[in-house]
Amino acid sequence: MEKEDVLKKILESGSSKAPADFTANTMLAVEAFATKPIVYEPLVPPLMKRIFITCFGTVLMLVLLAAISIVSPEIDFIKMLRLPDISPETYQKIISGIIVFWCVFVINKLWTKHRWRLFAMHQ
């Protein structure tokens, strides 16, 4: 019996009554936070991204043109072009570099999207 009285005193002294509108105020705060949009600034500005993509496209087209000229030198417009004397191993390195760049770029995009999605879910 004494034990129950002690527990009852501890419970009564340690707890205080919550205000009547506690739940409503809490839900309003949660809803306000949940509806607030999360805005992330891109690391690279859109103009710089366009410049990178344009440069990459230009380099890719030049490499493709060089590869076509190596494969079929009998095409008329290719006969007129003077290409630098570059070995096939160098072209292979250039193409490998382009492929590695885009693979890493895509993996980074997927990883950062997934990471931000997880980060937003845990907030």
Summary of the structure (lengths in Angstrom):
residues: 123
radius of gyration: 32.5
end to end distance: 45.9
largest distance: 106.8
contacts: 214
relative contact order: 0.05
helix: 76%
strand: 0%
